[in-house]
Amino acid sequence: MKKSLRFGSAIAIAATASLTLASCGFGGGSGDEADGKTTIDMLVPSYSDNTQGLWEDVIAGFEEENPDIAIDLEVQSWDNLESVITTKIQGGEAPDIYNGGPFAGFAADELLYTAEEVVSPEVLSDFQDSFIANTEVDGTAYALPLIASARALFVNNALLEQAGVAAPPTTWDELLDAATKVSALGGGIAGYGMPLGSEEAQAEAAVWLWGGGGSFGDAEEITVDDPANLPGAEQIKKMIDAGATQADPGSTDRSPLMDIFVQGQIGMQVGLPPTVGQIEEGNPELDYSIVPIPTQDGSPFTLGVMDQLMAFQNDGDKQDAITKFFDYYYAADVYVPWVQAEGFLPVTKSGAEQLAGEEALAPFLELLPDAKFYPSTNPKWSATDGAFKALFGQLQTKGAQEVLTEIQAQVDAG
Amino acid sequence: MSTTSETSPIPAGTADGSPRGRDGEPNTAEPAARRSGPHRPGGRELLASLPWIGPALLLILGVVLFPAGVMFFNSTRDISLSGLDQGSVGFDNYVEVFSFPYFWPIFVRTIVWVVAVVGATVLISLGLAQILNKAFPGRRIVRLAVIIPWAASVVMTTLVVYYGLEPYFGIVNTFLVDLGLIDTPEGYGWTRNPDTAFGWSIVVAVFVSLPFTTYTILAGLQTVPGEVLEAAKMDGAGPARTYFGVILPQLRGALSVAVLINIINVFNSLPILKVMTGSIPGYDADTIMTLIFKYIQNQHKVDVASALSVVAFLIVIVIVAVYVRVVKPMKEV
């Protein structure tokens, strides 16, 4: 009996030990500095199938120049990215470098290095002014612009011609008219592709609400429930009621809908620079053109979206290594091929110069001066973004004012 | 819930088992232990049995109680958007959960979801198990076919259905259009409308729950002794009477396990609804699980999500307690 008791307690001890060891995951071991190397953890989203390879190339080049620094790359899908970063921060395992969208919440929690602290002055002054201004909270930049994209209207010329529309629309009235005519062609063809599903509802919302003179607010205040936003929301309803869109716009996601546009079944849809590559790959025969987004009064406007790189203050001893990496990455001969391969727009002055002659990007680069950005420096932007994704598509069934009020309420509660 | 169903047999087992375990050793106290033993194990016996049940208890502590404790702790904190703990807020997060205008519709939908999926699964499985229990050529292959949905990941199975239902290029939609059942050429937006998406989710959930349930019931069927069936036949009972009077009562144990595990499983199921109804705006197709997911993913409110998780945890415990109380799955026939 004694023997088995001892055996039992051995098992108990082993079990305790393994549980204790397993729970180490909660405390988190910090960056291992075994062989004198500094290891930088880097978390990035996947923009395309190339993303991982592109970053690996950048890292390989960098590690060759800086043998004392190792970079640990982790690629996540956009869907998961934000929950991954939240989980990591909560577990005390924040990456050193992070590529993402909203950053004001991190800045408010004092987790980030300022831009000045992690790049050399030359690189900092190379960023387009409007972009770096968009990463400032109270006058201090907390993130580095990485890529930009602008939206434009992709038009299926063949369908418009078939429907008897002479020129691509520039105002809402023309758009409604053209889309209704294209929809009337029948055979499953939709006039205007309107993705209000949860994938990126905030983008389509911005296209319409801002196109009617509205805005989501600024760094201090979020103003979704604003009379200025009403015309845009009502115009969306008008489009839906007139049958000018595809079926069930309220729950259609952007990417699958874009595939249908690429197949030639949709007359017009708002797209991004990478859409050009998508069409080239999926249906090179497609006869299309890229025109500015129609607005209420026809004035030029585009939704600019910028993603950022940011650096988390983890141990404080990696600042130099991070600075070296950013300086390496933003050098034109590394950065430009990277941006070009992803099909986005460059955010540095030197990059814009190099890519000025690029034909596919020309229509977007032209629109960039009129770009308006999300109020992403507002700490509530993240909640706003979530509220749009969850609620905006209800426009299909509910009243415009009701939906805007509901979004504002969720933002205020968040 | 697994603690209640797992720990309760253990003390009972040790009470009977420990005296027998000592049989091999010369132990004079044995008769005394036996006299007082069967009713209530004394503190000393519990202590003596600790080395045996200790590791299991530790495991339960580590994988069930500890996470539940962390979850409860998180539900009373204010956790910032980026995941930092900013102090206690008492029960404010619970207030937010219950004052959410869509909470009660979602609660009711969750119950509908569990009842519909578990009910349909058990009924279909009873039939399937009955067929699989008959000897027929190729039975082994058919049994294999039933288990295959289990081998595929739930997300994969759901995605297959999801894309099948897509307007424009989904095969189910195309089929329905070709048959002339749907008159718009792009098909119907099954997964774009809350009600139809929820309905199809139930179909998928039943489909993926069938293998486990069928096999549990099949295992139960094979314990029904042949003599009993023969006796029923001798007494002149028809097939229906044999089934309801003889076979079904003997399946009580297997059915209880199947229903209990399915209730817990289906209640906590996220992937099917997430895939099928993920792009639908608003909260008209959500259950408590997808709401928890939305709190985390869309609104980054880990604290409120934790509060809702605690609520969900309690709901499951209540459902299981009521079930155990009413059905008494442990009672022998």
Interface residues (C-beta under 8 A of the other chain):
Chain A: M1 S4 L5 F7 G8 S9 I11 A12 A15 T16 L19 A22 S23 E82 S83 I85 T86 T87 K88 I89 Q90 G105 F106 A108 D109 L111 G186 G187 G188 A190 L196 G197 S198 E199 A201 Q246 A247 D248 G250 S251 T252 D253 P256 I260 Q263 Q265 P379 S382 A383 G386 A387 K389 A390 L391 F392 G393 Q394 Q396 Q410 A413 G414
Chain B: R22 E25 L50 P51 W52 G54 P55 L58 L59 G62 F66 I79 S80 L81 S82 G83 L84 D85 E96 E166 P167 Y168 T184 P185 E186 Y188 G189 T191 R192 N193 G278 S279 I280 P281 G282 Y283 K294 I296 Q297 N298 Q299 H300 K301 V302
